Amino acid sequence: MLVNLVDGRAQAKNVMPGSAMWTLDGDRTVRTTVVDVMAVKGRESVEVVTDHMAFTASPDLLLLTQEGWTHAADATGAAVAWTHARKLCRQRLTIWPGYEFGYFVGATYADGTVGKNYVSLVVNEEAFAARYAAALTACTGLPARLEAVTRPSGYLRRDLPGFRVRVVSSYLADALRHYVGGDAHHMRQRFPRVVLRDIDTFEGFLDGYIEGDGCPIKGWDARVITSANVPFLAEIAPIIGARFTPRARDKGASRLCVSDRWTNRGTFATEHHPLDPPESSWVRVHEVRPRPALGTKPFTFYSYRLPPHPTFLVNGHLAREPW
Protein backbone atom coordinates (compact mmCIF):
# COMPACT_ATOMS: atom_id res chain seq x y z
CA MET A 1 0.00 0.00 0.00
CA LEU A 2 1.02 3.62 -0.46
CA VAL A 3 1.42 5.90 2.56
CA ASN A 4 1.79 9.67 2.62
CA LEU A 5 5.20 10.89 3.70
CA VAL A 6 5.99 14.59 3.99
CA ASP A 7 8.39 14.09 1.08
CA GLY A 8 5.68 12.44 -1.05
CA ARG A 9 3.96 9.09 -1.45
CA ALA A 10 5.96 5.93 -0.73
CA GLN A 11 5.38 2.20 -0.54
CA ALA A 12 4.87 1.02 3.02
CA LYS A 13 7.99 -1.15 2.86
CA ASN A 14 10.18 1.88 2.07
CA VAL A 15 9.31 3.82 5.23
CA MET A 16 12.29 4.06 7.58
CA PRO A 17 12.72 5.24 11.19
CA GLY A 18 13.06 9.00 11.14
CA SER A 19 10.66 9.42 8.21
CA ALA A 20 8.12 12.22 8.60
CA MET A 21 4.55 11.22 7.75
CA TRP A 22 1.35 13.19 7.29
CA THR A 23 -1.64 12.53 9.50
CA LEU A 24 -4.81 14.29 10.69
CA ASP A 25 -5.42 16.00 14.01
CA GLY A 26 -9.11 16.83 13.95
CA ASP A 27 -9.69 18.51 10.59
CA ARG A 28 -6.10 19.71 10.22
CA THR A 29 -3.15 17.96 8.58
CA VAL A 30 -0.11 17.61 10.86
CA ARG A 31 3.24 15.83 10.81
CA THR A 32 4.28 12.82 12.84
CA THR A 33 7.58 10.92 12.93
CA VAL A 34 8.34 7.22 12.53
CA VAL A 35 10.49 5.88 15.39
CA ASP A 36 10.08 2.16 14.71
CA VAL A 37 8.98 -0.08 11.82
CA MET A 38 7.75 -3.66 12.21
CA ALA A 39 6.81 -6.24 9.57
CA VAL A 40 4.43 -9.17 9.93
CA LYS A 41 3.37 -11.87 7.48
CA GLY A 42 -0.22 -12.74 6.59
CA ARG A 43 -2.14 -14.89 4.14
CA GLU A 44 -5.08 -12.52 3.78
CA SER A 45 -5.39 -8.89 2.69
CA VAL A 46 -8.36 -6.72 1.72
CA GLU A 47 -8.95 -4.18 -1.02
CA VAL A 48 -10.86 -1.18 0.35
CA VAL A 49 -12.86 0.68 -2.31
CA THR A 50 -13.84 4.26 -1.36
CA ASP A 51 -15.29 7.25 -3.18
CA HIS A 52 -11.85 8.23 -4.44
CA MET A 53 -9.77 5.10 -4.90
CA ALA A 54 -9.07 1.53 -3.91
CA PHE A 55 -6.14 0.47 -1.72
CA THR A 56 -4.87 -2.81 -0.32
CA ALA A 57 -4.34 -3.20 3.41
CA SER A 58 -4.22 -5.66 6.25
CA PRO A 59 -7.69 -6.79 7.40
CA ASP A 60 -6.73 -5.66 10.93
CA LEU A 61 -5.71 -2.12 9.91
CA LEU A 62 -7.89 0.39 11.74
CA LEU A 63 -9.69 3.14 9.80
CA LEU A 64 -11.35 6.11 11.49
CA THR A 65 -15.10 6.15 10.84
CA GLN A 66 -17.81 8.45 12.17
CA GLU A 67 -18.56 5.79 14.78
CA GLY A 68 -14.92 5.29 15.81
CA TRP A 69 -12.05 3.06 14.78
CA THR A 70 -13.05 0.06 12.64
CA HIS A 71 -11.01 -2.76 11.13
CA ALA A 72 -10.57 -2.42 7.40
CA ALA A 73 -12.24 -5.80 6.87
CA ASP A 74 -15.42 -4.49 8.56
CA ALA A 75 -15.56 -1.01 6.99
CA THR A 76 -18.08 -1.66 4.19
CA GLY A 77 -20.67 1.11 4.13
CA ALA A 78 -18.87 3.26 6.69
CA ALA A 79 -17.74 6.87 6.20
CA VAL A 80 -13.99 7.13 6.83
CA ALA A 81 -11.79 10.16 7.46
CA TRP A 82 -9.93 11.33 4.37
CA THR A 83 -7.89 14.24 3.07
CA HIS A 84 -6.94 15.12 -0.49
CA ALA A 85 -3.50 13.54 -0.84
CA ARG A 86 -2.48 15.83 -3.70
CA LYS A 87 -2.91 18.87 -1.45
CA LEU A 88 -0.64 17.62 1.32
CA CYS A 89 2.50 19.30 -0.03
CA ARG A 90 0.95 22.69 -0.78
CA GLN A 91 1.91 25.86 1.07
CA ARG A 92 -0.21 26.47 4.15
CA LEU A 93 -0.74 30.13 4.86
CA THR A 94 -0.94 32.02 8.13
CA ILE A 95 -4.06 34.17 7.73
CA TRP A 96 -4.19 37.25 9.96
CA PRO A 97 -7.52 38.76 11.04
CA GLY A 98 -8.05 42.49 11.09
CA TYR A 99 -9.19 45.30 8.82
CA GLU A 100 -7.09 44.17 5.82
CA PHE A 101 -8.44 40.62 6.06
CA GLY A 102 -12.02 41.91 6.17
CA TYR A 103 -11.40 44.24 3.22
CA PHE A 104 -9.87 41.42 1.15
CA VAL A 105 -12.79 39.09 1.92
CA GLY A 106 -15.44 41.74 1.20
CA ALA A 107 -13.92 42.87 -2.10
CA THR A 108 -13.42 39.27 -3.25
CA TYR A 109 -17.05 38.31 -2.62
CA ALA A 110 -18.30 41.48 -4.27
CA ASP A 111 -16.16 41.61 -7.42
CA GLY A 112 -13.63 38.78 -7.31
CA THR A 113 -13.33 35.24 -8.57
CA VAL A 114 -12.45 32.20 -6.47
CA GLY A 115 -11.09 29.46 -8.71
CA LYS A 116 -9.93 25.95 -7.98
CA ASN A 117 -6.44 27.08 -7.03
CA TYR A 118 -6.43 30.87 -7.42
CA VAL A 119 -8.12 34.09 -6.32
CA SER A 120 -8.40 37.10 -8.61
CA LEU A 121 -10.01 40.51 -8.88
CA VAL A 122 -10.46 42.43 -12.16
CA VAL A 123 -11.73 46.02 -11.85
CA ASN A 124 -11.60 49.29 -13.77
CA GLU A 125 -10.16 51.47 -10.99
CA GLU A 126 -6.42 51.21 -10.37
CA ALA A 127 -6.76 52.58 -6.82
CA PHE A 128 -9.28 49.86 -5.90
CA ALA A 129 -7.01 47.15 -7.29
CA ALA A 130 -4.03 48.61 -5.39
CA ARG A 131 -5.92 48.61 -2.08
CA TYR A 132 -7.04 45.04 -2.73
CA ALA A 133 -3.49 43.88 -3.47
CA ALA A 134 -2.15 45.57 -0.34
CA ALA A 135 -4.86 44.02 1.86
CA LEU A 136 -4.31 40.56 0.36
CA THR A 137 -0.57 40.70 1.07
CA ALA A 138 -1.08 42.10 4.58
CA CYS A 139 -3.40 39.32 5.71
CA THR A 140 -1.81 36.34 3.93
CA GLY A 141 1.80 37.24 3.17
CA LEU A 142 1.31 36.34 -0.49
CA PRO A 143 2.94 38.75 -2.95
CA ALA A 144 0.25 40.45 -5.02
CA ARG A 145 0.77 42.92 -7.82
CA LEU A 146 -1.36 44.83 -10.30
CA GLU A 147 -1.50 43.80 -13.93
CA ALA A 148 -2.98 45.98 -16.66
CA VAL A 149 -5.59 44.06 -18.67
CA THR A 150 -8.47 44.66 -21.04
CA ARG A 151 -11.91 43.12 -20.87
CA PRO A 152 -14.89 43.26 -23.24
CA SER A 153 -17.89 45.46 -22.53
CA GLY A 154 -21.15 44.07 -23.84
CA TYR A 155 -22.84 47.43 -23.42
CA LEU A 156 -20.19 49.53 -25.20
CA ARG A 157 -19.22 46.71 -27.56
CA ARG A 158 -15.52 47.33 -27.15
CA ASP A 159 -12.68 46.37 -24.86
CA LEU A 160 -12.14 48.46 -21.75
CA PRO A 161 -8.87 48.87 -19.82
CA GLY A 162 -8.73 47.48 -16.32
CA PHE A 163 -6.47 46.07 -13.63
CA ARG A 164 -6.15 42.53 -12.32
CA VAL A 165 -4.78 41.16 -9.08
CA ARG A 166 -4.30 37.38 -9.10
CA VAL A 167 -2.60 34.98 -6.69
CA VAL A 168 -2.26 31.23 -7.04
CA SER A 169 -3.02 29.38 -3.80
CA SER A 170 -5.37 26.42 -3.49
CA TYR A 171 -5.19 26.86 0.29
CA LEU A 172 -6.54 30.43 0.12
CA ALA A 173 -9.16 29.43 -2.46
CA ASP A 174 -10.34 26.59 -0.19
CA ALA A 175 -10.52 29.00 2.75
CA LEU A 176 -12.65 31.52 0.85
CA ARG A 177 -15.05 28.83 -0.35
CA HIS A 178 -15.31 27.50 3.20
CA TYR A 179 -16.17 30.94 4.61
CA VAL A 180 -19.32 31.15 2.45
CA GLY A 181 -20.49 27.56 2.79
CA GLY A 182 -18.50 25.87 0.02
CA ASP A 183 -19.77 27.79 -3.02
CA ALA A 184 -18.23 31.19 -3.77
CA HIS A 185 -20.60 31.98 -6.66
CA HIS A 186 -21.95 35.50 -6.08
CA MET A 187 -25.58 34.37 -6.18
CA ARG A 188 -25.11 31.36 -3.89
CA GLN A 189 -22.52 32.48 -1.38
CA ARG A 190 -23.57 32.92 2.23
CA PHE A 191 -22.46 35.76 4.46
CA PRO A 192 -18.93 34.91 5.73
CA ARG A 193 -19.39 35.01 9.48
CA VAL A 194 -15.64 34.68 9.90
CA VAL A 195 -15.50 38.50 9.54
CA LEU A 196 -17.36 38.87 12.84
CA ARG A 197 -14.19 38.13 14.85
CA ASP A 198 -13.90 41.82 15.78
CA ILE A 199 -15.26 45.20 14.75
CA ASP A 200 -12.16 46.12 12.69
CA THR A 201 -12.46 42.99 10.57
CA PHE A 202 -16.16 43.57 9.96
CA GLU A 203 -15.68 47.23 9.04
CA GLY A 204 -12.98 46.15 6.60
CA PHE A 205 -15.46 43.69 5.11
CA LEU A 206 -18.09 46.41 4.67
CA ASP A 207 -15.59 48.79 3.04
CA GLY A 208 -14.32 46.13 0.64
CA TYR A 209 -17.75 44.83 -0.28
CA ILE A 210 -19.26 48.27 -0.78
CA GLU A 211 -16.32 49.36 -2.93
CA GLY A 212 -17.12 46.44 -5.19
CA ASP A 213 -20.93 46.31 -5.07
CA GLY A 214 -22.06 49.54 -3.47
CA CYS A 215 -21.76 53.33 -3.42
CA PRO A 216 -22.25 56.36 -1.13
CA ILE A 217 -25.69 57.93 -0.84
CA LYS A 218 -25.71 61.62 -1.75
CA GLY A 219 -26.95 63.94 0.98
CA TRP A 220 -26.89 61.26 3.68
CA ASP A 221 -24.13 59.81 5.85
CA ALA A 222 -24.66 56.32 4.55
CA ARG A 223 -23.74 53.87 1.82
CA VAL A 224 -25.79 51.32 -0.04
CA ILE A 225 -25.00 47.69 -0.91
CA THR A 226 -26.62 46.39 -4.07
CA SER A 227 -26.98 42.64 -4.63
CA ALA A 228 -29.42 40.10 -6.04
CA ASN A 229 -28.32 37.64 -3.36
CA VAL A 230 -31.15 38.35 -0.91
CA PRO A 231 -30.15 35.84 1.82
CA PHE A 232 -26.66 37.38 1.84
CA LEU A 233 -28.05 40.87 2.51
CA ALA A 234 -30.59 39.53 5.00
CA GLU A 235 -27.76 38.16 7.17
CA ILE A 236 -25.91 41.47 7.19
CA ALA A 237 -28.95 43.62 8.08
CA PRO A 238 -29.36 42.61 11.77
CA ILE A 239 -25.61 42.93 12.37
CA ILE A 240 -25.72 46.63 11.43
CA GLY A 241 -29.18 47.17 12.95
CA ALA A 242 -30.77 47.97 9.60
CA ARG A 243 -34.17 47.21 8.15
CA PHE A 244 -34.09 45.22 4.96
CA THR A 245 -36.94 44.65 2.54
CA PRO A 246 -35.95 42.68 -0.57
CA ARG A 247 -37.24 43.75 -3.93
CA ALA A 248 -39.39 41.48 -6.02
CA ARG A 249 -37.40 39.40 -8.46
CA ASP A 250 -38.72 41.29 -11.47
CA LYS A 251 -37.71 44.64 -9.92
CA GLY A 252 -33.95 44.08 -10.08
CA ALA A 253 -31.30 43.77 -7.37
CA SER A 254 -32.09 44.50 -3.73
CA ARG A 255 -30.44 47.23 -1.67
CA LEU A 256 -29.27 47.48 1.91
CA CYS A 257 -28.46 50.87 3.44
CA VAL A 258 -25.44 51.04 5.77
CA SER A 259 -25.45 54.12 7.98
CA ASP A 260 -22.06 55.61 8.83
CA ARG A 261 -23.23 55.58 12.48
CA TRP A 262 -24.41 51.97 12.56
CA THR A 263 -21.93 51.10 15.33
CA ASN A 264 -23.87 53.35 17.73
CA ARG A 265 -26.81 50.94 17.56
CA GLY A 266 -24.99 48.29 19.59
CA THR A 267 -26.10 45.44 17.35
CA PHE A 268 -22.65 44.03 16.57
CA ALA A 269 -21.67 40.86 18.45
CA THR A 270 -18.36 39.08 17.99
CA GLU A 271 -18.23 35.46 16.87
CA HIS A 272 -15.19 33.21 16.66
CA HIS A 273 -14.78 31.12 13.53
CA PRO A 274 -11.55 29.45 12.34
CA LEU A 275 -9.61 31.23 9.64
CA ASP A 276 -8.02 28.06 8.26
CA PRO A 277 -10.06 25.81 5.97
CA PRO A 278 -10.79 22.23 7.09
CA GLU A 279 -8.47 19.75 5.41
CA SER A 280 -10.40 16.56 6.07
CA SER A 281 -13.78 15.16 5.11
CA TRP A 282 -15.65 11.86 5.13
CA VAL A 283 -15.69 9.45 2.20
CA ARG A 284 -17.81 6.32 1.83
CA VAL A 285 -16.39 2.79 1.73
CA HIS A 286 -18.35 1.10 -1.04
CA GLU A 287 -16.81 -2.35 -0.85
CA VAL A 288 -14.16 -4.40 0.93
CA ARG A 289 -12.86 -7.25 -1.22
CA PRO A 290 -10.92 -10.20 0.30
CA ARG A 291 -7.56 -10.74 -1.39
CA PRO A 292 -5.99 -14.09 -0.39
CA ALA A 293 -2.31 -14.67 -1.03
CA LEU A 294 -1.49 -16.61 -4.18
CA GLY A 295 0.74 -19.66 -3.94
CA THR A 296 3.10 -20.00 -1.02
CA LYS A 297 4.25 -16.38 -0.76
CA PRO A 298 2.43 -14.48 2.03
CA PHE A 299 1.72 -10.78 2.23
CA THR A 300 4.04 -8.56 4.26
CA PHE A 301 2.31 -5.88 6.33
CA TYR A 302 4.19 -3.00 7.92
CA SER A 303 3.29 -1.18 11.11
CA TYR A 304 4.79 1.97 12.60
CA ARG A 305 5.33 3.53 15.99
CA LEU A 306 4.67 7.25 15.56
CA PRO A 307 4.96 10.05 18.11
CA PRO A 308 3.40 12.50 18.76
CA HIS A 309 0.46 11.22 16.68
CA PRO A 310 -0.04 7.42 16.40
CA THR A 311 -1.94 7.70 13.10
CA PHE A 312 -0.88 7.98 9.46
CA LEU A 313 -2.42 8.33 6.00
CA VAL A 314 -2.92 5.55 3.45
CA ASN A 315 -3.57 7.33 0.14
CA GLY A 316 -5.14 10.13 2.17
CA HIS A 317 -7.26 7.83 4.39
CA LEU A 318 -6.61 8.07 8.13
CA ALA A 319 -5.39 4.79 9.63
CA ARG A 320 -3.63 3.36 12.65
CA GLU A 321 -2.27 0.00 13.72
CA PRO A 322 -4.44 -2.24 15.93
CA TRP A 323 -1.92 -2.36 18.77
Legacy VTK file of the C-alpha trace (Angstrom):
# vtk DataFile Version 3.0
C-alpha trace
ASCII
DATASET POLYDATA
POINTS 323 float
0.000 0.000 0.000
1.018 3.625 -0.460
1.422 5.897 2.557
1.791 9.672 2.616
5.202 10.893 3.697
5.986 14.587 3.988
8.387 14.091 1.075
5.685 12.438 -1.053
3.959 9.086 -1.455
5.955 5.932 -0.728
5.375 2.202 -0.536
4.875 1.022 3.022
7.992 -1.150 2.861
10.182 1.878 2.067
9.312 3.820 5.226
12.295 4.056 7.576
12.720 5.240 11.187
13.056 8.998 11.144
10.656 9.421 8.210
8.117 12.223 8.596
4.546 11.223 7.755
1.347 13.190 7.295
-1.644 12.527 9.503
-4.806 14.287 10.691
-5.417 15.995 14.008
-9.110 16.829 13.947
-9.695 18.509 10.586
-6.099 19.713 10.224
-3.150 17.962 8.579
-0.111 17.608 10.860
3.240 15.831 10.811
4.282 12.824 12.840
7.578 10.921 12.928
8.344 7.217 12.527
10.486 5.878 15.390
10.076 2.163 14.710
8.980 -0.081 11.822
7.750 -3.665 12.214
6.811 -6.237 9.574
4.432 -9.174 9.925
3.366 -11.866 7.479
-0.225 -12.741 6.590
-2.141 -14.887 4.141
-5.081 -12.520 3.776
-5.388 -8.889 2.690
-8.362 -6.724 1.720
-8.945 -4.182 -1.021
-10.857 -1.181 0.350
-12.858 0.684 -2.307
-13.841 4.259 -1.355
-15.287 7.252 -3.176
-11.852 8.231 -4.438
-9.775 5.097 -4.900
-9.067 1.525 -3.914
-6.139 0.475 -1.725
-4.874 -2.814 -0.316
-4.342 -3.203 3.411
-4.215 -5.662 6.254
-7.685 -6.791 7.401
-6.729 -5.663 10.934
-5.715 -2.124 9.907
-7.886 0.389 11.738
-9.690 3.138 9.799
-11.349 6.107 11.490
-15.103 6.154 10.839
-17.810 8.452 12.165
-18.558 5.787 14.776
-14.920 5.294 15.809
-12.047 3.060 14.783
-13.047 0.064 12.637
-11.012 -2.763 11.131
-10.567 -2.418 7.400
-12.242 -5.802 6.875
-15.421 -4.494 8.558
-15.564 -1.012 6.989
-18.083 -1.661 4.191
-20.670 1.110 4.134
-18.868 3.264 6.687
-17.742 6.866 6.196
-13.989 7.127 6.827
-11.789 10.162 7.460
-9.925 11.332 4.366
-7.889 14.238 3.066
-6.944 15.122 -0.494
-3.500 13.544 -0.839
-2.478 15.828 -3.703
-2.915 18.869 -1.446
-0.635 17.617 1.321
2.499 19.300 -0.032
0.953 22.690 -0.779
1.907 25.857 1.066
-0.208 26.470 4.153
-0.738 30.134 4.859
-0.941 32.020 8.126
-4.057 34.172 7.733
-4.188 37.246 9.959
-7.519 38.758 11.043
-8.049 42.493 11.086
-9.190 45.298 8.820
-7.094 44.165 5.824
-8.445 40.620 6.060
-12.023 41.908 6.171
-11.400 44.235 3.222
-9.867 41.425 1.153
-12.791 39.091 1.916
-15.438 41.736 1.198
-13.920 42.866 -2.097
-13.424 39.265 -3.246
-17.047 38.305 -2.617
-18.304 41.484 -4.270
-16.159 41.613 -7.415
-13.633 38.779 -7.306
-13.331 35.237 -8.566
-12.449 32.197 -6.473
-11.092 29.458 -8.715
-9.933 25.945 -7.977
-6.435 27.085 -7.033
-6.434 30.870 -7.421
-8.117 34.091 -6.317
-8.402 37.104 -8.612
-10.011 40.512 -8.884
-10.464 42.427 -12.158
-11.728 46.018 -11.848
-11.604 49.289 -13.766
-10.156 51.472 -10.991
-6.415 51.207 -10.366
-6.757 52.583 -6.819
-9.282 49.864 -5.904
-7.005 47.153 -7.295
-4.029 48.611 -5.394
-5.924 48.612 -2.081
-7.041 45.037 -2.726
-3.495 43.876 -3.467
-2.148 45.566 -0.336
-4.859 44.017 1.857
-4.305 40.557 0.358
-0.575 40.700 1.075
-1.076 42.101 4.576
-3.403 39.318 5.713
-1.807 36.338 3.927
1.803 37.243 3.172
1.311 36.341 -0.488
2.939 38.751 -2.945
0.249 40.453 -5.020
0.765 42.921 -7.821
-1.361 44.834 -10.302
-1.497 43.800 -13.930
-2.981 45.983 -16.662
-5.590 44.055 -18.674
-8.472 44.663 -21.042
-11.914 43.115 -20.871
-14.890 43.256 -23.236
-17.886 45.457 -22.527
-21.150 44.065 -23.841
-22.838 47.431 -23.424
-20.193 49.533 -25.196
-19.225 46.705 -27.560
-15.520 47.333 -27.149
-12.676 46.371 -24.857
-12.141 48.462 -21.750
-8.868 48.873 -19.820
-8.727 47.480 -16.318
-6.471 46.068 -13.625
-6.146 42.532 -12.325
-4.783 41.162 -9.079
-4.305 37.383 -9.098
-2.602 34.981 -6.693
-2.262 31.229 -7.044
-3.017 29.375 -3.800
-5.368 26.420 -3.491
-5.195 26.861 0.292
-6.536 30.427 0.123
-9.162 29.428 -2.461
-10.343 26.594 -0.187
-10.518 29.000 2.753
-12.651 31.524 0.850
-15.051 28.832 -0.352
-15.309 27.498 3.202
-16.174 30.936 4.607
-19.318 31.148 2.450
-20.491 27.561 2.789
-18.504 25.875 0.018
-19.773 27.789 -3.020
-18.226 31.186 -3.767
-20.596 31.983 -6.657
-21.947 35.497 -6.081
-25.578 34.369 -6.176
-25.105 31.358 -3.892
-22.520 32.478 -1.383
-23.568 32.924 2.226
-22.456 35.758 4.455
-18.926 34.906 5.730
-19.395 35.012 9.484
-15.638 34.677 9.900
-15.497 38.501 9.539
-17.357 38.872 12.843
-14.195 38.127 14.852
-13.897 41.818 15.779
-15.258 45.201 14.752
-12.164 46.122 12.693
-12.465 42.989 10.573
-16.163 43.573 9.962
-15.683 47.229 9.041
-12.983 46.145 6.603
-15.456 43.691 5.107
-18.088 46.415 4.667
-15.588 48.785 3.040
-14.322 46.133 0.638
-17.752 44.827 -0.282
-19.264 48.273 -0.784
-16.320 49.361 -2.933
-17.124 46.445 -5.189
-20.935 46.309 -5.075
-22.056 49.543 -3.475
-21.763 53.327 -3.416
-22.247 56.363 -1.133
-25.689 57.934 -0.836
-25.708 61.624 -1.749
-26.950 63.936 0.977
-26.893 61.262 3.678
-24.127 59.813 5.847
-24.656 56.317 4.553
-23.744 53.874 1.821
-25.793 51.315 -0.038
-25.005 47.690 -0.909
-26.615 46.387 -4.072
-26.982 42.638 -4.629
-29.425 40.102 -6.042
-28.320 37.638 -3.356
-31.149 38.345 -0.915
-30.150 35.839 1.823
-26.665 37.384 1.845
-28.052 40.870 2.507
-30.587 39.533 4.997
-27.761 38.157 7.166
-25.910 41.471 7.185
-28.953 43.620 8.076
-29.357 42.614 11.766
-25.612 42.933 12.366
-25.718 46.633 11.434
-29.180 47.170 12.948
-30.774 47.974 9.605
-34.173 47.205 8.154
-34.093 45.220 4.956
-36.944 44.650 2.542
-35.951 42.683 -0.574
-37.235 43.748 -3.932
-39.394 41.483 -6.024
-37.403 39.399 -8.459
-38.717 41.287 -11.469
-37.711 44.640 -9.924
-33.948 44.082 -10.081
-31.305 43.771 -7.368
-32.094 44.499 -3.727
-30.442 47.230 -1.670
-29.267 47.477 1.910
-28.455 50.871 3.437
-25.443 51.039 5.768
-25.454 54.119 7.985
-22.064 55.615 8.831
-23.226 55.580 12.480
-24.411 51.968 12.556
-21.925 51.100 15.332
-23.873 53.347 17.734
-26.813 50.943 17.565
-24.988 48.286 19.591
-26.098 45.439 17.355
-22.650 44.027 16.575
-21.669 40.856 18.447
-18.359 39.081 17.992
-18.229 35.459 16.870
-15.188 33.211 16.658
-14.779 31.121 13.533
-11.554 29.449 12.344
-9.607 31.230 9.641
-8.020 28.059 8.260
-10.058 25.808 5.965
-10.790 22.230 7.092
-8.467 19.747 5.407
-10.405 16.556 6.075
-13.777 15.159 5.112
-15.648 11.863 5.126
-15.690 9.447 2.201
-17.811 6.320 1.835
-16.392 2.794 1.729
-18.351 1.097 -1.035
-16.813 -2.353 -0.854
-14.164 -4.403 0.934
-12.858 -7.247 -1.216
-10.920 -10.196 0.301
-7.560 -10.744 -1.392
-5.994 -14.093 -0.389
-2.309 -14.670 -1.032
-1.490 -16.615 -4.175
0.740 -19.656 -3.944
3.100 -20.003 -1.019
4.255 -16.383 -0.757
2.432 -14.479 2.026
1.717 -10.778 2.231
4.036 -8.559 4.264
2.312 -5.878 6.327
4.189 -2.996 7.920
3.290 -1.179 11.106
4.790 1.971 12.596
5.327 3.528 15.987
4.667 7.245 15.565
4.964 10.053 18.108
3.396 12.499 18.762
0.455 11.222 16.676
-0.042 7.419 16.399
-1.941 7.703 13.105
-0.879 7.983 9.460
-2.416 8.335 6.000
-2.920 5.550 3.454
-3.566 7.331 0.141
-5.141 10.128 2.166
-7.260 7.825 4.395
-6.614 8.071 8.131
-5.394 4.794 9.627
-3.626 3.359 12.646
-2.265 0.001 13.725
-4.441 -2.241 15.935
-1.923 -2.360 18.774
LINES 1 324
323 0 1 2 3 4 5 6 7 8 9 10 11 12 13 14 15 16 17 18 19 20 21 22 23 24 25 26 27 28 29 30 31 32 33 34 35 36 37 38 39 40 41 42 43 44 45 46 47 48 49 50 51 52 53 54 55 56 57 58 59 60 61 62 63 64 65 66 67 68 69 70 71 72 73 74 75 76 77 78 79 80 81 82 83 84 85 86 87 88 89 90 91 92 93 94 95 96 97 98 99 100 101 102 103 104 105 106 107 108 109 110 111 112 113 114 115 116 117 118 119 120 121 122 123 124 125 126 127 128 129 130 131 132 133 134 135 136 137 138 139 140 141 142 143 144 145 146 147 148 149 150 151 152 153 154 155 156 157 158 159 160 161 162 163 164 165 166 167 168 169 170 171 172 173 174 175 176 177 178 179 180 181 182 183 184 185 186 187 188 189 190 191 192 193 194 195 196 197 198 199 200 201 202 203 204 205 206 207 208 209 210 211 212 213 214 215 216 217 218 219 220 221 222 223 224 225 226 227 228 229 230 231 232 233 234 235 236 237 238 239 240 241 242 243 244 245 246 247 248 249 250 251 252 253 254 255 256 257 258 259 260 261 262 263 264 265 266 267 268 269 270 271 272 273 274 275 276 277 278 279 280 281 282 283 284 285 286 287 288 289 290 291 292 293 294 295 296 297 298 299 300 301 302 303 304 305 306 307 308 309 310 311 312 313 314 315 316 317 318 319 320 321 322
